[in-house]
Amino acid sequence: MNDFNQIFNIQSWREIIQLNLTPWRLFIAIVDICLITFLIYKALRSVQGTKMMTLVRGVILFIMLKFVSGWLGLGTFEWLLNQVITYGVISGVIIFQPEIRRGLETLGRTTKSLNFGIAERNVKRTSYIKAYEKACNYMSERKIGALIVIEQSQTLEEFVSTGIKLDADITAELLINIFIPNTPLHDGAVIIQGDKIAATSAYLPLTEDGKISKEFGTRHRAAIGISEVSDAITLIVSEETGGISITENGNFYSDMSKSEFHDFMIKHLEDNRKSSKNHTLLDKLLAKRGDISEK
């Protein structure tokens, strides 16, 4: 605990700044600062748009007050902040354990980076985009409600386990058939993993955002909820209006036209594939080796 308090001790930082560092030690210090900055940045990105961000804002506020009180020499106020920070962080870890776990998944554990299969690397997303468009447009015209979650870098395995596992190829016909009313699989969400329909009838977390309009039902709230705890892209077809909506990273795009829907899918699915942002170094080396062998 003394080490933790020393981090926020102004006098300790003054002593560090006054040290005569060698060029090598200065270089190490800069690298150290850059690594810490990068980790903080990634941590903040991983909790952005989630309930965990509320805790982060509170912690940042108390840390700023801690620095100010130490600088001004407000002993009693600084002691009080020490107690709040110490026990507040412990309480926050307990209360927000699910959000912390999902945030750590974003930092390290990703489905795409762990999968080195040839089939995964050679997925033709264009054909899947056409399947999503055909299915959603068909259901929109007939006001058939649908909820399709497309996994991105963050695994959705915990939500797959709540539904009925399929492991089926992605086709417009199958997606349409799943959501036909009064069929055994139409309730809940379809979850897409890679090039497969992983599960149907899956349960998703509902958003607790009070700003969401009352006109949106459970299907839309579930779509927003999953976008708040993962980077998945979710497609929604309203059974009341037939409108097509999309959620992504906490953002909600409602009643999209066919052209808007098409442009969004191309930008967020096909372009993501081309950029290969989720590929590991081994993926790139294997691809390069394949190109050389073809020549």
C-alpha positions in Angstrom: 0.0 0.0 0.0 3.0 2.3 0.7 4.2 1.8 -2.9 0.7 2.7 -4.2 0.6 5.9 -2.2 4.2 6.7 -3.3 3.0 6.9 -6.9 0.9 9.9 -6.0 3.4 11.5 -3.8 4.5 14.8 -5.3 7.8 14.9 -3.4 8.8 11.4 -4.8 8.2 12.7 -8.4 10.3 15.8 -7.7 13.2 13.6 -6.5 13.0 11.4 -9.6 13.0 14.5 -11.9 16.1 15.9 -10.2 18.1 12.7 -10.8 21.0 12.9 -13.3 20.1 10.1 -15.7 22.5 8.6 -18.1 21.4 8.4 -21.8 20.7 4.7 -21.4 18.6 5.2 -18.2 16.8 8.0 -19.9 16.0 5.8 -22.9 14.7 3.1 -20.6 12.5 5.6 -18.7 11.0 6.9 -22.0 10.2 3.3 -23.1 8.7 2.6 -19.7 6.5 5.7 -19.9 5.4 4.8 -23.5 4.5 1.2 -22.5 2.4 2.5 -19.5 0.7 5.1 -21.8 -0.1 2.4 -24.4 -1.6 0.1 -21.8 -3.7 2.8 -20.3 -4.9 3.8 -23.7 -5.9 0.2 -24.6 -7.6 -0.2 -21.2 -9.7 2.9 -21.8 -10.6 1.8 -25.3 -11.7 -1.6 -24.0 -14.1 -0.1 -21.5 -15.4 2.7 -23.7 -19.1 2.7 -23.9 -19.5 0.3 -21.0 -20.6 0.6 -17.3 -17.0 0.2 -16.4 -16.2 3.6 -17.9 -18.2 5.2 -15.0 -15.7 3.7 -12.5 -12.7 4.8 -14.6 -13.9 8.4 -14.7 -14.3 8.3 -10.9 -10.9 6.9 -10.4 -9.3 9.5 -12.7 -11.1 12.3 -10.8 -9.8 11.1 -7.4 -6.3 10.7 -8.8 -6.4 14.3 -10.0 -7.7 15.5 -6.7 -4.9 13.4 -5.0 -2.2 15.3 -7.0 -3.7 18.7 -6.3 -4.1 18.0 -2.5 -0.5 16.7 -2.3 0.8 19.8 -4.2 -1.1 22.2 -1.9 -0.3 20.3 1.2 -3.8 19.5 2.3 -3.0 16.7 4.7 -6.4 15.8 6.0 -8.0 15.9 2.5 -5.2 13.8 1.1 -5.6 11.2 3.8 -9.3 11.0 3.1 -8.7 10.6 -0.6 -6.2 7.8 0.1 -8.9 5.9 2.0 -11.4 6.4 -0.8 -9.0 5.3 -3.6 -7.8 2.3 -1.6 -11.1 0.8 -0.7 -12.9 2.2 -3.8 -10.7 0.4 -6.2 -11.1 -2.9 -4.3 -14.9 -2.4 -4.3 -14.9 -1.5 -8.0 -13.0 -4.6 -8.9 -15.6 -6.7 -7.1 -18.7 -4.9 -8.5 -17.4 -4.6 -12.1 -15.8 -8.1 -12.3 -17.7 -9.1 -15.5 -16.8 -5.8 -17.3 -13.1 -6.1 -16.2 -13.0 -9.7 -17.6 -14.4 -8.6 -20.9 -12.0 -5.7 -21.0 -9.0 -8.0 -20.5 -10.4 -10.1 -23.4 -10.2 -7.1 -25.6 -6.5 -6.5 -24.7 -5.3 -10.1 -25.3 -7.8 -12.8 -26.0 -9.3 -12.6 -29.5 -10.9 -15.3 -31.6 -9.3 -14.1 -34.8 -5.7 -13.9 -33.6 -5.8 -17.4 -32.0 -7.2 -19.1 -35.1 -4.6 -20.0 -37.7 -6.8 -22.2 -39.8 -6.6 -21.9 -43.6 -10.4 -21.7 -43.9 -10.5 -18.7 -41.5 -7.8 -16.8 -43.4 -9.5 -17.4 -46.7 -13.1 -16.4 -45.8 -14.8 -14.5 -48.6 -16.7 -11.9 -46.7 -18.3 -10.5 -49.8 -20.6 -13.5 -50.2 -21.6 -13.3 -46.5 -22.4 -9.6 -46.9 -24.7 -10.5 -49.8 -26.3 -13.2 -47.6 -26.9 -10.7 -44.8 -28.4 -8.2 -47.2 -30.7 -10.7 -48.9 -31.9 -12.1 -45.6 -32.5 -8.8 -43.9 -34.2 -7.2 -47.0 -36.5 -10.3 -47.4 -37.5 -10.2 -43.7 -37.8 -6.4 -43.7 -40.4 -6.5 -46.6 -42.4 -9.1 -44.7 -41.9 -7.6 -41.2 -40.2 -10.7 -39.8 -38.3 -9.8 -36.6 -34.6 -10.8 -36.6 -31.5 -10.4 -34.5 -28.1 -11.3 -36.0 -24.8 -10.8 -34.1 -21.6 -10.9 -36.1 -18.5 -11.6 -34.0 -15.5 -9.4 -34.6 -12.2 -9.5 -32.6 -13.8 -10.2 -29.2 -15.1 -13.7 -28.6 -18.8 -14.2 -28.0 -18.4 -17.8 -26.7 -20.1 -17.0 -23.4 -23.3 -15.9 -25.4 -23.1 -18.8 -27.8 -23.3 -21.2 -24.8 -26.8 -19.7 -23.9 -28.3 -20.7 -27.3 -28.6 -23.8 -29.5 -25.4 -24.5 -31.3 -25.6 -25.0 -35.0 -22.1 -24.7 -36.7 -23.9 -24.2 -40.0 -22.8 -22.4 -43.2 -24.0 -18.8 -43.6 -26.7 -18.6 -46.2 -29.6 -16.1 -46.6 -32.1 -19.0 -46.9 -31.0 -20.5 -43.5 -31.1 -17.1 -41.8 -34.6 -16.4 -43.1 -35.8 -19.9 -42.1 -34.5 -19.5 -38.5 -36.5 -16.3 -37.9 -39.8 -17.5 -39.4 -42.4 -16.9 -36.6 -43.6 -19.8 -34.5 -40.6 -22.0 -35.4 -38.5 -23.6 -32.7 -35.4 -21.4 -33.3 -36.9 -18.0 -34.1 -36.7 -16.7 -30.5 -33.4 -15.0 -29.4 -30.3 -14.1 -31.4 -28.3 -15.7 -34.1 -24.5 -15.5 -33.5 -22.1 -15.6 -36.4 -18.5 -16.7 -35.7 -16.1 -16.6 -38.6 -17.7 -18.3 -41.6 -20.3 -20.2 -39.5 -23.7 -19.7 -37.9 -22.5 -20.7 -34.4 -25.8 -20.6 -32.5 -29.4 -19.5 -32.5 -31.9 -18.7 -29.8 -29.0 -17.1 -27.8 -29.6 -14.7 -25.0 -28.0 -11.2 -25.0 -27.5 -8.7 -22.2 -30.0 -5.8 -22.3 -28.8 -2.2 -22.3 -29.4 -0.2 -19.1 -29.1 3.1 -20.9 -32.2 5.1 -19.9 -31.8 7.4 -22.9 -33.0 4.7 -25.3 -36.5 5.5 -26.7 -39.4 3.5 -25.3 -40.5 2.7 -28.9 -37.7 0.2 -29.1 -38.4 -3.2 -27.7 -36.4 -6.1 -26.3 -34.7 -7.0 -29.6 -33.2 -3.5 -30.1 -32.2 -3.2 -26.4 -30.4 -6.6 -26.6 -28.6 -5.4 -29.7 -27.4 -2.3 -28.0 -26.5 -4.3 -24.9 -24.2 -6.6 -26.8 -22.6 -3.7 -28.5 -21.8 -2.2 -25.1 -19.8 -5.2 -23.9 -18.2 -6.4 -27.2 -17.1 -5.1 -30.6 -19.7 -7.3 -32.4 -21.8 -5.9 -35.2 -25.5 -6.6 -34.7 -28.3 -6.5 -37.4 -31.8 -5.9 -36.3 -35.1 -6.2 -38.3 -38.1 -4.8 -36.6 -41.2 -6.9 -36.7 -43.4 -3.8 -36.1 -42.1 -1.5 -38.8 -39.8 -3.8 -40.9 -37.0 -1.2 -40.4 -33.4 -2.4 -40.5 -31.0 -1.2 -37.8 -27.4 -1.8 -36.8 -25.5 -1.5 -33.5 -21.7 -1.4 -33.3 -19.4 -0.3 -30.4 -22.4 1.2 -28.5 -23.6 3.1 -31.5 -27.2 2.6 -32.8 -28.1 3.2 -36.4 -31.8 2.9 -36.9 -34.1 2.6 -40.0 -31.3 2.3 -42.5 -32.1 2.4 -46.2 -30.9 -0.5 -48.5 -28.0 1.6 -49.8 -27.0 2.7 -46.2 -27.1 -0.8 -45.0 -25.0 -2.0 -48.0 -22.4 0.7 -47.5 -22.1 0.0 -43.8 -21.6 -3.7 -44.3 -18.9 -3.1 -47.0 -17.1 -0.6 -44.8 -17.2 -2.6 -41.6 -16.9 -6.2 -42.8 -15.2 -6.3 -46.2 -12.8 -3.4 -45.4 -11.9 -5.0 -42.1 -11.0 -8.2 -43.9 -8.8 -6.3 -46.4 -7.0 -4.4 -43.6 -6.3 -7.7 -41.8 -6.1 -5.8 -38.5 -6.8 -8.9 -36.5 -4.1 -11.0 -38.1 -1.1 -12.0 -36.1 2.5 -11.9 -37.3 2.4 -15.6 -37.9 -0.7 -15.1 -40.2 1.2 -12.6 -42.3 4.3 -14.7 -42.5 2.2 -17.7 -43.6 0.4 -15.6 -46.2 3.7 -14.3 -47.6 5.1 -17.8 -47.8 2.0 -18.9 -49.7 2.5 -16.0 -52.2 6.2 -17.0 -52.8 5.3 -20.7 -53.3 2.7 -19.7 -55.9 5.3 -17.8 -57.9 
